[in-house]
Amino acid sequence: MGNDPLPISESEREIMRVLWDCESATVREIRERLAAAGREWAHTTVNTLLTRLEQKGIVSCDRSEFAHVFAAAVSREELVQQRLNRLADDFCDGTRTPLMLALLDGQKFSDEEIGQFRDLIDQLETGRGRRKQRSSRKGRPQ
């Protein structure tokens, strides 16, 4: 996917949530997971959505077996980053600060989430840039 991501419908996002959760799946497996969540979709509907997502470069497909296996080609984090960059470009003249302030203002965050924010700020201040996934901040003074 490029810097100008194609729009994704709510139905396509539901498919992506399944793929992000299970890493890869056939159409039947995706339908089963959606059904467990209360969404009964026809095989053709799921297949059409997967085809669209593949055309957008968001999903990949292994066609080596009879039942095609689909996987997310873009992580949730990458897609969120692209969408937020687009929002910042569209509504904040490319500046990220107003977008970040709007996302944070009035929200309640757990101590762990606040710790993640602190880690990110620390990394930005020391020039390390992007944050790394971490499990906890135990042992670090608040």
DOPA-44692 format. One record per atom (N, C-alpha, C): atom name; residue in one letter; x, y, z. Coordinates in steps of 0.1 Angstrom, whole numbers, plus 2048, in hexadecimal, padded with zeros to 3 digits. Example, Ala and Ser with C-alpha at 12.3 -4.5 7.8 and 13.67 -1.06 7.14 Angstrom:
+-------+--------+-----+-----+-----+
| atome | residu |  xx |  yy |  zz |
+-------+--------+-----+-----+-----+
|     N |      A | 884 | 7C7 | 84E |
|    CA |      A | 87B | 7D3 | 84E |
|     C |      A | 884 | 7DF | 84E |
|     N |      S | 880 | 7EA | 847 |
|    CA |      S | 889 | 7F5 | 847 |
|     C |      S | 881 | 800 | 84F |
+-------+--------+-----+-----+-----+
***
This chain:
+-------+--------+-----+-----+-----+
| atome | residu |  xx |  yy |  zz |
+-------+--------+-----+-----+-----+
|     N |      M | 808 | 7F4 | 800 |
|    CA |      M | 800 | 800 | 800 |
|     C |      M | 809 | 80C | 800 |
|     N |      G | 804 | 816 | 7F9 |
|    CA |      G | 80C | 823 | 7F8 |
|     C |      G | 808 | 82C | 803 |
|     N |      N | 80C | 839 | 801 |
|    CA |      N | 80A | 843 | 80B |
|     C |      N | 7FB | 848 | 80B |
|     N |      D | 7F4 | 846 | 800 |
|    CA |      D | 7E6 | 84A | 7FF |
|     C |      D | 7DD | 83E | 7FF |
|     N |      P | 7DA | 839 | 80B |
|    CA |      P | 7D3 | 82C | 80C |
|     C |      P | 7C5 | 82D | 807 |
|     N |      L | 7C0 | 822 | 801 |
|    CA |      L | 7B3 | 822 | 7FC |
|     C |      L | 7A9 | 820 | 807 |
|     N |      P | 79D | 825 | 806 |
|    CA |      P | 793 | 824 | 811 |
|     C |      P | 790 | 815 | 814 |
|     N |      I | 78C | 812 | 820 |
|    CA |      I | 788 | 805 | 824 |
|     C |      I | 77B | 806 | 82A |
|     N |      S | 771 | 7FE | 826 |
|    CA |      S | 764 | 7FE | 82B |
|     C |      S | 763 | 7F7 | 839 |
|     N |      E | 759 | 7F9 | 840 |
|    CA |      E | 757 | 7F2 | 84D |
|     C |      E | 757 | 7E3 | 84B |
|     N |      S | 751 | 7DE | 841 |
|    CA |      S | 751 | 7CF | 83E |
|     C |      S | 75F | 7CB | 83C |
|     N |      E | 767 | 7D2 | 834 |
|    CA |      E | 775 | 7CE | 832 |
|     C |      E | 77D | 7CF | 83F |
|     N |      R | 77A | 7D8 | 847 |
|    CA |      R | 781 | 7D9 | 854 |
|     C |      R | 77E | 7CD | 85D |
|     N |      E | 771 | 7C8 | 85C |
|    CA |      E | 76E | 7BC | 863 |
|     C |      E | 776 | 7B0 | 85F |
|     N |      I | 778 | 7AF | 852 |
|    CA |      I | 780 | 7A4 | 84C |
|     C |      I | 78E | 7A6 | 851 |
|     N |      M | 794 | 7B2 | 851 |
|    CA |      M | 7A1 | 7B4 | 855 |
|     C |      M | 7A3 | 7B0 | 864 |
|     N |      R | 799 | 7B4 | 86C |
|    CA |      R | 79A | 7B0 | 87B |
|     C |      R | 79C | 7A1 | 87C |
|     N |      V | 794 | 799 | 874 |
|    CA |      V | 795 | 78B | 875 |
|     C |      V | 7A3 | 787 | 871 |
|     N |      L | 7A9 | 78C | 866 |
|    CA |      L | 7B6 | 788 | 861 |
|     C |      L | 7C1 | 78C | 86B |
|     N |      W | 7BF | 798 | 871 |
|    CA |      W | 7C9 | 79C | 87B |
|     C |      W | 7C9 | 793 | 887 |
|     N |      D | 7BD | 78F | 88B |
|    CA |      D | 7BC | 786 | 897 |
|     C |      D | 7C1 | 778 | 894 |
|     N |      C | 7BF | 772 | 888 |
|    CA |      C | 7C3 | 765 | 885 |
|     C |      C | 7CF | 763 | 87C |
|     N |      E | 7D4 | 76E | 877 |
|    CA |      E | 7E0 | 76E | 86E |
|     C |      E | 7DD | 76A | 860 |
|     N |      S | 7D6 | 75F | 85E |
|    CA |      S | 7D2 | 75A | 851 |
|     C |      S | 7C6 | 752 | 852 |
|     N |      A | 7BE | 751 | 847 |
|    CA |      A | 7B2 | 749 | 847 |
|     C |      A | 7AC | 748 | 839 |
|     N |      T | 7A4 | 73D | 838 |
|    CA |      T | 79D | 73B | 82C |
|     C |      T | 790 | 743 | 82D |
|     N |      V | 788 | 744 | 822 |
|    CA |      V | 77B | 74B | 822 |
|     C |      V | 772 | 744 | 82C |
|     N |      R | 772 | 737 | 82C |
|    CA |      R | 76A | 72F | 836 |
|     C |      R | 76D | 733 | 844 |
|     N |      E | 77A | 733 | 847 |
|    CA |      E | 77E | 736 | 855 |
|     C |      E | 77B | 745 | 858 |
|     N |      I | 77C | 74E | 84F |
|    CA |      I | 778 | 75C | 852 |
|     C |      I | 769 | 75C | 854 |
|     N |      R | 761 | 755 | 84C |
|    CA |      R | 752 | 755 | 84E |
|     C |      R | 74F | 74F | 85C |
|     N |      E | 756 | 745 | 860 |
|    CA |      E | 753 | 73F | 86D |
|     C |      E | 756 | 749 | 878 |
|     N |      R | 761 | 750 | 877 |
|    CA |      R | 764 | 75A | 882 |
|     C |      R | 75A | 765 | 882 |
|     N |      L | 756 | 76A | 876 |
|    CA |      L | 74C | 774 | 875 |
|     C |      L | 73F | 770 | 87B |
|     N |      A | 73B | 763 | 878 |
|    CA |      A | 72F | 75D | 87D |
|     C |      A | 72F | 75D | 88D |
|     N |      A | 73B | 759 | 892 |
|    CA |      A | 73C | 759 | 8A1 |
|     C |      A | 73A | 766 | 8A7 |
|     N |      A | 73D | 771 | 89F |
|    CA |      A | 73B | 77E | 8A4 |
|     C |      A | 72D | 784 | 8A0 |
|     N |      G | 725 | 77B | 89B |
|    CA |      G | 717 | 77F | 898 |
|     C |      G | 715 | 785 | 88A |
|     N |      R | 71F | 783 | 881 |
|    CA |      R | 71E | 788 | 873 |
|     C |      R | 71D | 77C | 86A |
|     N |      E | 712 | 77A | 864 |
|    CA |      E | 710 | 76F | 85A |
|     C |      E | 711 | 774 | 84C |
|     N |      W | 71D | 772 | 846 |
|    CA |      W | 71F | 777 | 839 |
|     C |      W | 720 | 76B | 82F |
|     N |      A | 71C | 76D | 823 |
|    CA |      A | 71D | 763 | 818 |
|     C |      A | 72B | 761 | 814 |
|     N |      H | 72E | 756 | 80F |
|    CA |      H | 73C | 753 | 80A |
|     C |      H | 740 | 75D | 800 |
|     N |      T | 737 | 760 | 7F6 |
|    CA |      T | 73A | 76A | 7EC |
|     C |      T | 73D | 778 | 7F1 |
|     N |      T | 736 | 77B | 7FC |
|    CA |      T | 738 | 789 | 802 |
|     C |      T | 746 | 789 | 807 |
|     N |      V | 74A | 780 | 80F |
|    CA |      V | 758 | 77F | 815 |
|     C |      V | 762 | 77F | 80A |
|     N |      N | 760 | 777 | 800 |
|    CA |      N | 769 | 775 | 7F5 |
|     C |      N | 76B | 783 | 7ED |
|     N |      T | 760 | 78A | 7EB |
|    CA |      T | 760 | 797 | 7E4 |
|     C |      T | 768 | 7A1 | 7ED |
|     N |      L | 766 | 7A1 | 7FA |
|    CA |      L | 76D | 7AB | 802 |
|     C |      L | 77C | 7A7 | 803 |
|     N |      L | 77F | 79B | 803 |
|    CA |      L | 78D | 797 | 803 |
|     C |      L | 794 | 79B | 7F6 |
|     N |      T | 78D | 799 | 7EA |
|    CA |      T | 792 | 79D | 7DD |
|     C |      T | 795 | 7AC | 7DD |
|     N |      R | 78C | 7B4 | 7E2 |
|    CA |      R | 78D | 7C2 | 7E3 |
|     C |      R | 79A | 7C6 | 7EB |
|     N |      L | 79B | 7C0 | 7F7 |
|    CA |      L | 7A6 | 7C2 | 800 |
|     C |      L | 7B3 | 7BE | 7F9 |
|     N |      E | 7B3 | 7B3 | 7F2 |
|    CA |      E | 7BF | 7AF | 7EB |
|     C |      E | 7C3 | 7B9 | 7E0 |
|     N |      Q | 7B9 | 7BE | 7D9 |
|    CA |      Q | 7BC | 7C9 | 7CF |
|     C |      Q | 7C1 | 7D5 | 7D5 |
|     N |      K | 7BE | 7D8 | 7E1 |
|    CA |      K | 7C3 | 7E4 | 7E8 |
|     C |      K | 7D0 | 7E2 | 7EE |
|     N |      G | 7D5 | 7D5 | 7EE |
|    CA |      G | 7E2 | 7D2 | 7F3 |
|     C |      G | 7E2 | 7D0 | 802 |
|     N |      I | 7D7 | 7CE | 808 |
|    CA |      I | 7D6 | 7CD | 816 |
|     C |      I | 7D5 | 7BE | 81A |
|     N |      V | 7D1 | 7B5 | 811 |
|    CA |      V | 7D1 | 7A7 | 814 |
|     C |      V | 7D9 | 7A0 | 809 |
|     N |      S | 7DF | 795 | 80D |
|    CA |      S | 7E6 | 78C | 804 |
|     C |      S | 7DF | 77F | 803 |
|     N |      C | 7E0 | 777 | 7F8 |
|    CA |      C | 7DA | 76B | 7F7 |
|     C |      C | 7E3 | 760 | 7F2 |
|     N |      D | 7E3 | 754 | 7F9 |
|    CA |      D | 7EB | 749 | 7F4 |
|     C |      D | 7E1 | 740 | 7ED |
|     N |      R | 7E3 | 73F | 7E0 |
|    CA |      R | 7DA | 737 | 7D7 |
|     C |      R | 7E0 | 729 | 7D4 |
|     N |      S | 7EA | 725 | 7DB |
|    CA |      S | 7F0 | 718 | 7D8 |
|     C |      S | 7E8 | 70C | 7DC |
|     N |      E | 7DE | 70E | 7E5 |
|    CA |      E | 7D5 | 703 | 7E9 |
|     C |      E | 7C7 | 705 | 7E3 |
|     N |      F | 7BF | 6FB | 7E4 |
|    CA |      F | 7B1 | 6FC | 7DF |
|     C |      F | 7AA | 708 | 7E7 |
|     N |      A | 7AA | 707 | 7F4 |
|    CA |      A | 7A5 | 712 | 7FC |
|     C |      A | 7AF | 71D | 7FD |
|     N |      H | 7AD | 728 | 7F7 |
|    CA |      H | 7B6 | 733 | 7F8 |
|     C |      H | 7B7 | 739 | 806 |
|     N |      V | 7C4 | 73C | 80A |
|    CA |      V | 7C6 | 741 | 817 |
|     C |      V | 7CA | 750 | 817 |
|     N |      F | 7C2 | 758 | 81E |
|    CA |      F | 7C4 | 766 | 81E |
|     C |      F | 7CB | 76A | 82B |
|     N |      A | 7D3 | 775 | 82A |
|    CA |      A | 7DB | 77B | 835 |
|     C |      A | 7DB | 78A | 833 |
|     N |      A | 7DC | 790 | 83F |
|    CA |      A | 7DE | 79F | 83E |
|     C |      A | 7EC | 7A2 | 839 |
|     N |      A | 7ED | 7AB | 82F |
|    CA |      A | 7F9 | 7AF | 829 |
|     C |      A | 7FE | 7BC | 830 |
|     N |      V | 7F5 | 7C2 | 838 |
|    CA |      V | 7F8 | 7CE | 83F |
|     C |      V | 7F4 | 7CC | 84E |
|     N |      S | 7FC | 7CF | 857 |
|    CA |      S | 7F9 | 7CE | 865 |
|     C |      S | 7EF | 7D8 | 869 |
|     N |      R | 7E8 | 7D6 | 874 |
|    CA |      R | 7DE | 7DF | 87A |
|     C |      R | 7E5 | 7ED | 87C |
|     N |      E | 7F1 | 7EC | 882 |
|    CA |      E | 7F9 | 7F8 | 885 |
|     C |      E | 7FC | 800 | 879 |
|     N |      E | 801 | 7F9 | 86E |
|    CA |      E | 804 | 800 | 862 |
|     C |      E | 7F8 | 807 | 85C |
|     N |      L | 7ED | 800 | 85C |
|    CA |      L | 7E0 | 806 | 856 |
|     C |      L | 7DC | 812 | 85F |
|     N |      V | 7DC | 811 | 86C |
|    CA |      V | 7D9 | 81C | 874 |
|     C |      V | 7E2 | 828 | 872 |
|     N |      Q | 7EF | 825 | 871 |
|    CA |      Q | 7F9 | 830 | 86E |
|     C |      Q | 7F6 | 837 | 861 |
|     N |      Q | 7F3 | 82F | 856 |
|    CA |      Q | 7F0 | 835 | 849 |
|     C |      Q | 7E3 | 83D | 84A |
|     N |      R | 7D9 | 838 | 851 |
|    CA |      R | 7CC | 840 | 852 |
|     C |      R | 7CE | 84D | 85A |
|     N |      L | 7D6 | 84C | 865 |
|    CA |      L | 7D9 | 858 | 86D |
|     C |      L | 7E1 | 862 | 865 |
|     N |      N | 7EB | 85D | 85E |
|    CA |      N | 7F2 | 867 | 855 |
|     C |      N | 7E9 | 86E | 84B |
|     N |      R | 7E0 | 866 | 846 |
|    CA |      R | 7D7 | 86C | 83C |
|     C |      R | 7CE | 877 | 843 |
|     N |      L | 7C9 | 873 | 84F |
|    CA |      L | 7C1 | 87D | 856 |
|     C |      L | 7C9 | 88A | 859 |
|     N |      A | 7D5 | 888 | 85E |
|    CA |      A | 7DE | 894 | 861 |
|     C |      A | 7E0 | 89C | 854 |
|     N |      D | 7E2 | 896 | 849 |
|    CA |      D | 7E4 | 89D | 83C |
|     C |      D | 7D7 | 8A4 | 838 |
|     N |      D | 7CC | 89D | 839 |
|    CA |      D | 7BF | 8A3 | 835 |
|     C |      D | 7BA | 8AE | 83E |
|     N |      F | 7BB | 8AD | 84B |
|    CA |      F | 7B5 | 8B6 | 855 |
|     C |      F | 7BE | 8BE | 85D |
|     N |      C | 7CB | 8BB | 85D |
|    CA |      C | 7D5 | 8C3 | 865 |
|     C |      C | 7E1 | 8C8 | 85D |
|     N |      D | 7DF | 8C9 | 850 |
|    CA |      D | 7EA | 8CE | 848 |
|     C |      D | 7F7 | 8C6 | 84A |
|     N |      G | 7F5 | 8B9 | 84C |
|    CA |      G | 801 | 8B1 | 84E |
|     C |      G | 807 | 8B1 | 85B |
|     N |      T | 802 | 8B9 | 864 |
|    CA |      T | 808 | 8BA | 872 |
|     C |      T | 801 | 8AF | 87A |
|     N |      R | 809 | 8A8 | 882 |
|    CA |      R | 804 | 89D | 88A |
|     C |      R | 7FF | 8A1 | 898 |
|     N |      T | 804 | 8AC | 89D |
|    CA |      T | 801 | 8B0 | 8AB |
|     C |      T | 7F2 | 8B2 | 8AD |
|     N |      P | 7EA | 8BA | 8A4 |
|    CA |      P | 7DC | 8BB | 8A7 |
|     C |      P | 7D4 | 8AE | 8A7 |
|     N |      L | 7D9 | 8A5 | 89E |
|    CA |      L | 7D2 | 898 | 89D |
|     C |      L | 7D5 | 890 | 8AA |
|     N |      M | 7E1 | 890 | 8AF |
|    CA |      M | 7E4 | 889 | 8BB |
|     C |      M | 7DD | 88F | 8C7 |
|     N |      L | 7DC | 89C | 8C8 |
|    CA |      L | 7D5 | 8A2 | 8D3 |
|     C |      L | 7C6 | 89F | 8D2 |
|     N |      A | 7C0 | 89F | 8C7 |
|    CA |      A | 7B2 | 89B | 8C5 |
|     C |      A | 7B0 | 88D | 8C9 |
|     N |      L | 7B9 | 884 | 8C6 |
|    CA |      L | 7B7 | 876 | 8CA |
|     C |      L | 7B8 | 874 | 8D9 |
|     N |      L | 7C1 | 87C | 8E0 |
|    CA |      L | 7C3 | 87A | 8EE |
|     C |      L | 7BA | 882 | 8F7 |
|     N |      D | 7B5 | 88D | 8F2 |
|    CA |      D | 7AD | 896 | 8FA |
|     C |      D | 7A0 | 88F | 900 |
|     N |      G | 79F | 890 | 90D |
|    CA |      G | 793 | 88B | 913 |
|     C |      G | 792 | 87C | 915 |
|     N |      Q | 79C | 875 | 911 |
|    CA |      Q | 79C | 866 | 912 |
|     C |      Q | 7A2 | 862 | 920 |
|     N |      K | 79E | 856 | 924 |
|    CA |      K | 7A4 | 850 | 930 |
|     C |      K | 7AD | 845 | 92C |
|     N |      F | 7B9 | 844 | 931 |
|    CA |      F | 7C3 | 83B | 92E |
|     C |      F | 7C7 | 833 | 93A |
|     N |      S | 7CB | 826 | 938 |
|    CA |      S | 7D0 | 81E | 943 |
|     C |      S | 7DE | 822 | 946 |
|     N |      D | 7E3 | 81E | 951 |
|    CA |      D | 7F1 | 821 | 954 |
|     C |      D | 7FB | 81B | 94A |
|     N |      E | 7F7 | 80F | 945 |
|    CA |      E | 800 | 809 | 93B |
|     C |      E | 800 | 811 | 92E |
|     N |      E | 7F4 | 816 | 92A |
|    CA |      E | 7F3 | 81E | 91E |
|     C |      E | 7FB | 82B | 91F |
|     N |      I | 7FA | 831 | 92B |
|    CA |      I | 802 | 83D | 92E |
|     C |      I | 811 | 83A | 92D |
|     N |      G | 814 | 82F | 932 |
|    CA |      G | 822 | 82A | 931 |
|     C |      G | 827 | 829 | 923 |
|     N |      Q | 81E | 824 | 91B |
|    CA |      Q | 822 | 822 | 90C |
|     C |      Q | 824 | 830 | 906 |
|     N |      F | 81B | 839 | 90A |
|    CA |      F | 81D | 847 | 905 |
|     C |      F | 82A | 84D | 909 |
|     N |      R | 82E | 84A | 916 |
|    CA |      R | 83B | 84F | 91B |
|     C |      R | 846 | 849 | 914 |
|     N |      D | 845 | 83C | 911 |
|    CA |      D | 850 | 835 | 90A |
|     C |      D | 852 | 83B | 8FC |
|     N |      L | 846 | 83E | 8F5 |
|    CA |      L | 847 | 843 | 8E8 |
|     C |      L | 84E | 851 | 8E8 |
|     N |      I | 84A | 859 | 8F1 |
|    CA |      I | 850 | 867 | 8F3 |
|     C |      I | 85F | 866 | 8F6 |
|     N |      D | 862 | 85C | 8FE |
|    CA |      D | 871 | 85A | 901 |
|     C |      D | 878 | 856 | 8F5 |
|     N |      Q | 872 | 84D | 8ED |
|    CA |      Q | 879 | 849 | 8E1 |
|     C |      Q | 87A | 854 | 8D7 |
|     N |      L | 870 | 85C | 8D6 |
|    CA |      L | 870 | 868 | 8CC |
|     C |      L | 87B | 872 | 8D1 |
|     N |      E | 87C | 874 | 8DE |
|    CA |      E | 886 | 87D | 8E3 |
|     C |      E | 894 | 879 | 8E1 |
|     N |      T | 896 | 86B | 8E1 |
|    CA |      T | 8A4 | 866 | 8E0 |
|     C |      T | 8A7 | 863 | 8D1 |
|     N |      G | 89D | 865 | 8C8 |
|    CA |      G | 89F | 863 | 8BA |
|     C |      G | 89E | 855 | 8B5 |
|     N |      R | 898 | 84D | 8BD |
|    CA |      R | 896 | 83F | 8B9 |
|     C |      R | 889 | 83D | 8B0 |
|     N |      G | 881 | 848 | 8B0 |
|    CA |      G | 875 | 847 | 8A6 |
|     C |      G | 86A | 83E | 8AB |
|     N |      R | 867 | 834 | 8A3 |
|    CA |      R | 85B | 82C | 8A5 |
|     C |      R | 85C | 824 | 8B1 |
|     N |      R | 851 | 821 | 8B8 |
|    CA |      R | 851 | 81A | 8C4 |
|     C |      R | 851 | 80B | 8C1 |
|     N |      K | 857 | 803 | 8CA |
|    CA |      K | 857 | 7F5 | 8CA |
|     C |      K | 84C | 7EF | 8D2 |
|     N |      Q | 846 | 7E4 | 8CF |
|    CA |      Q | 83C | 7DE | 8D7 |
|     C |      Q | 842 | 7D9 | 8E4 |
|     N |      R | 83C | 7DC | 8EF |
|    CA |      R | 841 | 7D8 | 8FC |
|     C |      R | 835 | 7D2 | 904 |
|     N |      S | 838 | 7CA | 90D |
|    CA |      S | 82D | 7C3 | 915 |
|     C |      S | 829 | 7CB | 921 |
|     N |      S | 833 | 7D2 | 928 |
|    CA |      S | 82F | 7DA | 933 |
|     C |      S | 83A | 7E4 | 937 |
|     N |      R | 837 | 7EC | 941 |
|    CA |      R | 840 | 7F6 | 945 |
|     C |      R | 844 | 7F3 | 954 |
|     N |      K | 843 | 7E7 | 958 |
|    CA |      K | 846 | 7E4 | 966 |
|     C |      K | 854 | 7E8 | 96A |
|     N |      G | 855 | 7ED | 976 |
|    CA |      G | 863 | 7F1 | 97A |
|     C |      G | 867 | 7FF | 976 |
|     N |      R | 85F | 806 | 96E |
|    CA |      R | 862 | 813 | 96A |
|     C |      R | 85B | 81D | 972 |
|     N |      P | 861 | 827 | 979 |
|    CA |      P | 859 | 831 | 981 |
|     C |      P | 850 | 839 | 978 |
|     N |      Q | 845 | 83C | 97D |
|    CA |      Q | 83B | 844 | 977 |
|     C |      Q | 83D | 853 | 979 |
+-------+--------+-----+-----+-----+
***
